[in-house]
Every structure is written in structure tokens, then in C-alpha cells.
Amino acid sequence: MLGVATDPLSVLDGERAMDEDRLNMEIRKFLKIVGITSQREIELAIRRAIATGQITGSETLSATMVLTIPAIGLAHQIDGTLGLA
């Protein structure tokens, strides 16, 4: 007989530690805000940089996003590129 895997997010000392559905929804809401505001800030910064001649608009820009949640010791970095042309 196979054992049932225990999800470390849902059980703590035999009791439910949190509402996983609520956690999922809260994470999704946070990430939606992050995505919308980040896109807006990136677009504005790129338009300003083109307008001032800092960039031409044909570059590929390096980008880094850092997610931190100090209370749980989370520091997660995502590196990528943004091709403009």
C-alpha cells in the first residue's frame, strides 16, 4: 500500500497550519499587482530613456527582479532580458 504524501504547507504538528486556498488567492492577487505595476514602470522608463537618448530602442536590456519576504527569509532573484526590437 502506498503512503499518502504530506504537504508541508498544509500540516503542522498534525493540524492545518493555514488555508491553502486563501494563500493561493493572496499570492495571485499580489503577483497580479506586481505584474501590472512592473510592466507600467518598465514601459515608462524605456520610453524616457529613448526620449533622452540614453538608449536607441533597438537594444536588448538586462533585467533583474528580486522578490523578498523578510519574515520567512525568502529572497528570490529572477534574471532576464527585454528585447526592444
PyMOL commands that set and color helices and strands:
alter all, ss='L'
color gray80, all
select helices_A, chain A and resi 20-51+70-72
alter helices_A, ss='H'
color red, helices_A
select strands_A, chain A and resi 11-12+15-16+60-69+74-83
alter strands_A, ss='S'
color yellow, strands_A
deselect
rebuild
show_as cartoon
